[in-house]
Amino acid sequence: MVAYSTNELISSTEFAKKFGTYLSQIKNNTVEKFAVLKNNKVEAVLISKDEYETMKEALKELEARKLISSIDKGLKDIKENKTYNIDTLWDKL
């Protein structure tokens, strides 16, 4: 779970009133993030465009690594003859 400092927590009402100010603080890296609260619960988080793009790229890379790992495992199973033909699988179901 992500932790937020007191200065990063903002009510949705205050956020709407001072949006430009908060956006400038994010853009200038004065703060890393803002958590927008509604009924005392975090409903949204504002981060910089650069931070968002970095996170999206990291997620893409992680997903690609998982896919490659899964493919490698499947290829290993084939080499070790740990596979079944479709008729055998249907019989097991």
Secondary structure, 3 states (H helix, E strand, C coil): CCCCCHHHEEEHHHHHHCHHHHHHHHHCCCCCCEEEEECCEEEEEECCHHHHHHHHHHHHHHHHHHHHHHHHHHHHHHHCCCCCCHHHHHHHC
